[in-house]
Amino acid sequence: MRLVATDTILSAASSHIGKVRASNQDSGSVGRHLYVVADGMGGHAGGDVASAIAVQHLYGLDHPYDSVEAAREELFRSILSAGEELTQAVVEHPELTGMGTTVSAMIRVKSSMVIGHIGDSRIYRLREGVLEQITADHTFVQRLVDSGRITAEEAAVHPRRSVLMRVLGDVDADPDVDTHVIDTQPGDKWLLCSDGLSGYVSERDIAETLLTVDDPELACHKLITQSLSEGAPDNVTVVIVRVDEERDTSPPSEPRMVGSAAGPMTYESGPIARKPALPAMLLHPLRALPPADEHFEPEADYLEELIREDRRRLIRRRITWSLSVLVIAGAIVGAGFGAYQWTQTRYFVGENDGVVAIFRGVPENVGPFELSSLYEESSIKIDDLLVFEQERLEAAIPAESLEDARDILDRLRK
């Protein structure tokens, strides 16, 4: 069944704490022109504060723009200004030292989307059934993927996948924010999400939901439900934007903020993450939970050490793989040798160059290898035997032992 949205609601946002976290460190907002997702970093030491400050600071950008250049400049400066506000918050509340947040923001200016991005939250565009990731993850593992050191599949389970190389907050005095302009057209759907969705729901399933559910609010709900069905070990925030041919904006039912930004600001440290519920562990035993809270490491001090560590890890993996191959190959060879030895305890009576003979082994071949060999010939000629006896010899007469084979020869002589 295809679900159809109303003519006026073209965007929506939703956020969920997930099944493991004790507080929601995600924030998001949806307006007529501006759409934002932020994923707070710092665990119980201020991740929720960081994302809330960033989203609330950017919320004022939800207004029309004369040009994409004006929107791009204002978005870039506002993200940097939000970082300065985070730094000031740490000065006033030292217990929040080390907090930070990702920011993925988008401003619609008619047929263009102005993108501002830092961290590993993501922006996707669905066009004509194809889902494309527009932003690049600012993570250590993405650096490894870009350099060809590991595959995207290996990155998804890498033990350092939670390490960010760029983030907004007091941890980086001069953050490098990506900004660019992407075209959009009627029929496009845009998705902004934290890694609580992209890290646990496949892009194929995300695309299917966006294709089959037109109503943005229902689509947000379904995507979060899909993350929850995968165990939802992280907070999940989703913003969906549809582009309609009759409108230059993509309005929600009402502009609003979600997640931490939707509540009153508090600078107290939040509770520590809960242990995962037993049912979730039983239902998803093969899905690894995040190894630790997402965190930032200065690139100059950390990247080379992580690369060296990854080399060591790759070498260990190759050694383990090689040993496993050797063990498996040894087991196969051992099993094959044992089977061959067993065949050499068997005998059968057959034909060899026109006479009856005893063979050791079984009358079968494995590829080019014969599993039998001539043991002894008799003086009995095949042509001297009855037709049915000749047919039996062509098919090979099995014998329980060498003595049994010789008894068969004696019967054929009579």
N, C-alpha and C positions, 0 to 999 in steps of 0.2 A: 504494500500500500504506500502511495506517495503522499507525503504530508505537505501541505501548501501553507505558506505564511500569509499574513495579512498584507495589504498594500503599503501600510505605513511603518511596520516594524521590520527594519532591515539589519539590525545589529542587536547583540545581546552579550552579557558577561555573566559568569558564574564562578564561584570559588568554593573549594571543599577542603577541610582539614586533612582528609585522608584517614587511614586506619591505624597509623603508627604514631604520627607526630602529636605532640601534646598541645601545640598551638599552631595557628595558621600564619606562616611567615610570608605567604604570597599576598599580593595586592593586585588589583586591576581596576580599570575604569572604562566606561563606554559612553560616548557622547554623539553629537551630530557630525562632528568632524574629527575628533581625537579618540584614539583607542590605545590602551596601555596595559601591559602585563609586567609585573616586577616580582622577582623571587628573592626574598631576603636571605642573607647569608650571615652566619655567626652563631647558629644553633640557638641556645637559650640566652645568648648574650646580645640580643638586639636585632635579629633578622627581621622580626615583624615590624620593629620600629623603622628600620632602614627602608623596607619596601613601602610602608605607609607614607613616610616622608616624601619619597620619590614620586609616588602616584599623586599625592595631594598637591605637591609642588607643580606637577605638570598639568593638573586638572584645569588650570586657567587657560590653557592653550586651545580649549574647545571653542573656537570661533572661526568665522570665514576668513580666508586669506586672498589677497589680490593676486598672488603668484606662488608657484612652487618654490621659487628662490627665497621669497619672504618666509614661507612656512619652514623651509629647511633651515634657514639661519636661526629662526626663533626656537625651533625644536632643539637644535644643537646647543645653543646658549642656555636654554632652560634645563637641559640634562646636566650640563656642567654646573649650573647654579644649584641644582638639586644636590649634586655632590658636595658643594661647598656648605650647604645647609646640613648635610650629614656630618661633615667634619666639625661644624660648630656645635652640633648636638653632642658629639663625643667630648668636646671641650667642657661643656656644661654638665655632662654625665659620663665621667671617666669609666664607669663600670661597663659602658657600651663599646669600649675600645675594640677595634677589629671588626665592627659590623660593616656590612656592605650589602649591595643588592644588584641584581641584573635589571636591565631596563630594555624592553622592546616596545617601542612606541610607533604609532602610525597616524599621520594626518591625511585625510582625504581632501584634495583640492581638485574638484571636478573629476577629470579622467586620469588623475595621477594620485599615487600614494607616496607620501614623503615618509621615509623610514629613518628612525634613530634607534641604534642598537648597541648594547654592550652586555657581555655575559653569555649565558647559554639558554635563556628562554628563546623561543623561536617564533618566526612569522612565516606562514605558508600561504601560497596562492593556489586555489583550485581553478583551473581553466580547461574547459572542454574535457572534463574527466581526468585530467592529469594534475596530480598534486606536486607542487614544486616548493622546496625550502628556499625562501628568499634571503634569510639571514644566515650568517656563518657563526658557528659556535666558537666562542673565545675560550677554548679549553685545551688542556695539555694533550688529550687524546686526539683532538681534531688537528693539532699540529702534527702529530704522528701520522694521521691519515693523509694530510695534505702533502707530507714529505715522502709518502709511499712506504713508511716503515711498518704500518699495520693496515688492515682492512677495516671498513666501516663495521663489519660484523664483530671483529675483534675489539674495536673501540667500545661497543655496547656492553662488554663484560670486563673491560680492563679495570684492574684494581685502583687505578688513579683517575677514573673517569669523572670523579667529583671535583678535580682540581681545576679552578678557573685561572686563566692567565690575564683576564681583564675583568674589572668589576668597578662599580660606582660606590664610593664610600671613603672613609678616612684611611683605608688601607692603601690607597693609591692617590698620591697628591696630584698627578697629572694624567687622568684617565684618557684613553684613546677611544673615542666614540665613533662608530661607523654611521655615516649618513649617506643616503642616496635616494633617488627618485625612480619609482617603478610605475609603468603604465597600468591602467586597469580599464576594463571594458564591461558592458552589460553582460550579466551571467556569471561573472567572476565571484568567487567566495574567498574570503580571507580569514585566516585563523591565526590568532596570537595565543600562545600557551606557555606555561612553565614546563619544566622537564618532568613534573609529576604526570603529565600526559604523554609527552613525546618519548620519555624514557621507558614507558611500560605498555603503551598501546602502539601497535605497528602502524606505519604510514598507510599501509593497505587498508586497515580497518578504519583509520581516520578518514581516508578518502571516501570509503564506502558510506560512512555516516553523512559526510557533507553532501554526497551525491543524492542520497535517498531521503534526507530530512531537510526540507527547505526552510522551515521555521527556525530562526536563529536560536530562540530560547529553548525549543525542544532539542535542537542539535547540541547545544551546550550541555543540557541535562544528560543526553545519551552518551556524549564523550566522557563526561565525568563518571557516569555509571560504568562505562567500559573500563576506566582506570580502577575503579573500586573492585570490579570483578577480577582484576589482576593482582589484588592485594593492596593497592594504593598505599605503598610505604612512604610516600611523600605527599605534601600539599599539592593540590591540583587547581589550576586557574585557567579558564578558557574564555576567549573573546572571539566572537564570530561576526563578520561583516559581509553583507551581501551588496552587490552593485546592481542597481536597477536602471534600465534604460531611460526611465522618465524622471530620474532624480539626480541631482548633483551632490547629494549628501546621502548618508546611510543612517538614519535616525533610529535609536532604540525606543522602547516603550516609554522610557524616561532616562535622561542622563543620570548615571550613578556610579559609585565606587563599590568594589567588592573586596572580600578578604580583610586583611588588617586595616586597610585604608578606610573601610566602611565604619569602623568603630572609633571610640574615643582614643586619643593618643595616650599611651602610658610608657614611661621610661623604665619600668621595673623589669628585671630579668624574668623571662617566662619559665614555665616548668620544663623539666627534662623530658625528652621523648619517651613515650610509652613503649613497653615491650609489645611486639606484634601478638595479636590474639591467636590462640591455638588453632581455631578453625582456619584462619587465613594461612597459617603455616602448613596445615595439612592439605589444603586445597591447592597450594602453590609451592610444593616442596622444591621445585627446580628453579624457581625464579629467585635470584640472589637479591637480598635487600641492600640498600646503599651501604657501602663500607663505613662511611662516616658522613657527617654533615658537609655539605658543599663548602669549600673554602678557597681562598685566594692565596697565591704565592707569587712574590715578585719575580718577574720573568728572568731578570739578570742573575739572580741568586739561585734560582730553583730549576730552570728549564734544563740546563746541561746535566745536572745531577739526575733529574728524572729520565733524561735520555740514556744516560749511562746505566741507570737502574733497569730501564726497559731492555737495553741490550743484554744485560745479564739474565733478565727474565726470558728473553727470546732464546738465548743459548741454552738455558735450563730446559725450556720447552722442547727445543730441537733434540737435546740429548735424551729426554724422557720419551719423545716420539720415536727416536731411532732405536732405543732399547726395547720399546714396546713392539716395534716392527720385528726386531730380532727374536724376541721371545715368541711372538706369534708365528714367525717363519719357522723357528725351531720346533714349535709344537706341531706345525703342519708336516714338516719333514719327518719328525719322529713318528707321527701317526701314520704317514705314508710308508715309512720303513717297516713299522710294525705290521701293517696290512700286507705288505709284500712278503714279509717273512711267513705270515700265516698261509698265504697262497702256496708257498713252497712246501708245505706239509700235505698238500692235496695232489691227487693223481687222476688221470683220465685216459681212456683208450680211444685212439683215433687213427687217421690215415696219414702216412708219410711216404711220398714217392711210390704210391701204388701198393704198399704193404701196410699191415696192421702194426701199430707201435704204441708204446706206453709213454705218456708225457707227464712231466712233473709240473704242477701249478694248476691254473684254471684256464679254460679256453676263452679268455677275454683279453682285450687290449685297452690300455689307457693312452690315448693319443697314439704316438708312434711306438710306444713301448709294449712288448708282448709280456704277458704274465705267465707264460709257460715255456718249457724247453723240452727237447727230445731226451727221454731217459734211456729207452732201449727199443730196438726193433725186433720184430718176430719174422718168421719165415712164411707167414700167412699172407697170400696175395688177395687183394681186394676183389679181383675178378672171380676168384674161386668161391666167394660167399654168395648167399642168397640176397635178393634185392633188398628185402627189409633190413637185413644185417648191414648191408652197405649204407643204407639211409641212416641207421643208428650211428654208425661210425662217422659219417659226415657231420652229424650233430654233436659228436663226442659223447662217449659213454662214461659217466662219472664213476669213480671208485673210492671206497672208503679208505683204502690203504694200498701200499705197493702189492701186498699179498692178494688183496681183492682184485687189483688190476691183472695180475698174473692168472688168477682163477678165471677171469673173463676171457683171456687168451686161450686157456685150455678148453673152454666151452665152445669157442669159435673154431677150434681145430677139429672138433668131433662132427 
